Amino acid sequence: MVNRELVLLYWQIGQAILQHQAKEGWGAKVIGRLAEDFRREFPDMKGLSRANLFYMRAFAEAYPDKGIIQQLVGQLPWGHNVVILTKLKDPALRVWYARACIEHGWSRAALEVQIETRLHERTGRPITNFSRTLAAPQSELAQ
């Protein structure tokens, strides 16, 4: 529950950044100013760095619908969301890996390995040696 609230807070901050940038323009250094304001107002609070604010902005841009935060990605730790966000550009793949991560309880390192080895392309396909052991017409039929 706490994790979902943190992810939702980060999404809301990202939405606010997007709105300010739309009004003031990208060159207005909204994120830099906001990071300074946060550092001054909340000196002991972690997670409000300039770099993390860029992730929050990207997160809000990638998931404009608040519903997906509450139903899916809010169940993942922030670090997992950052991995999915930075390593995957396709929205459908982001959802696929988020669901798989929840289902299998992957650590962040395991999630990275699954993305790098393109698990989504291998899932549902039997692992065989037909293509190596049978001639072309038979191996295609066996597959």
N, C-alpha and C positions, 0 to 999 in steps of 0.2 A: 504494500500500500504506500509506504514512504517513497519507494522507488518511482511509482506511478506519479506521485505528486511532484517529485523533483523533475521528472521528464516533462510533465505538463508545465511546470514553472519555466523550464528552459525553452519550451516551445512558445510560451507566451512572451518571453523576453525576445525570442527570435522574431515573432510577429511584430512586436513593438519596433524592433530595429528595422524590419522591412518597411513599416509604415513611415518611420522617420526618414529613411533613405529615399522613399518615394516622394516625400515632401521636400526634403532638403537637397537631394542628389547624393550620388555615391561619393563625390569628392568632399563632402561636408565632414568627413571623418567622424561619423556618428558613433562607430564602434570604439574608436580611440577615446572619445570624450566619455562615453558610457563606462568604459573600463576604468578610467580615472575616477569618475564619480563613485562607482562601486567600491573601488579601493579606498577612497576617502571615507565613505559612509559605513562600509562593512570591512574594516581592516583584517578581521580574523576569519572572515568567511572565504572558504575555498570554492573553486569552480567558476569564478567570475573574471577570469583572466581575459585578456584581449583575444587570445587564440580560441578560447572556449566560446567567447561571444560570436566569433566567426562561425564556429560549428553550430551554435544555436540559430544563427541566421539561416545557414544552409539547411538545417533540420526543418525549420518552419517553412522554408521555401519548398523543400522536398515533400512535406506533408501538410498541405494547406488546410486539409480537413481535420478538425479537432477530434473527430470520431475515431480515426485510426490511432491516435495517441491513447485514447481511453480504452480501446478494444484490443490493440495489438502491441505496438512498440512501447507503450507505457509499462508493459510487463518485463521489459528488458532493462538491464542496467545502462546508464548513460554511455559507458565505454563501449558496450556492444552496439548501441545505436550509432556511435561515431564510426566504428569499423564498417558497419553496413552502409552508412552514408558516404564514406570516403572511398570505399572499394567497389561499390556498385552504383552505376548510373541509371540502370533500368528500374523503374518503379516496381514492376512486377517481380523482378528478382529480389528487390529489397524486401518485399512482402513475403516472398517464398522463404528467404533465409531467416527472417524474423520469426516466422511460424515454426520453421525447423528448429531454430535455436530454442524456442520455448518448449517445443515437444521433446527435444533430446537433452535439454539442460546443459548446453555447451558452455564451456568457459570462453573467455574472449580469444584465447590462443586457439582453441579448437574451432571456433567460428572462423577465424582467419584462415586456418588450414582448409576448412571445407570450402570457403570461397575461392582460395587460390587453386585448389584442385578441382574446382567447378563441379561440385557435388550435384548440382541441379541437372547437369547433363548426364550423369551416371545413374541417377535415381530411377528405379523402375525398370532398368535394363539388366538382364541377367549377365553375369560375368562368365564368359565362355572362352575357349581356345579354338573355336570352330574356324575362324579365319586363318589361323596358323596351321591347323592340322588337316583341313579339308580343302579341296580344289575350289576355285571361285564359284561355280554354279551351286555346288553342294553347300558351301559355307554360307552363302546368302540365303539359301532355302532353310538351313538349320537355324540361322539367326531369326 
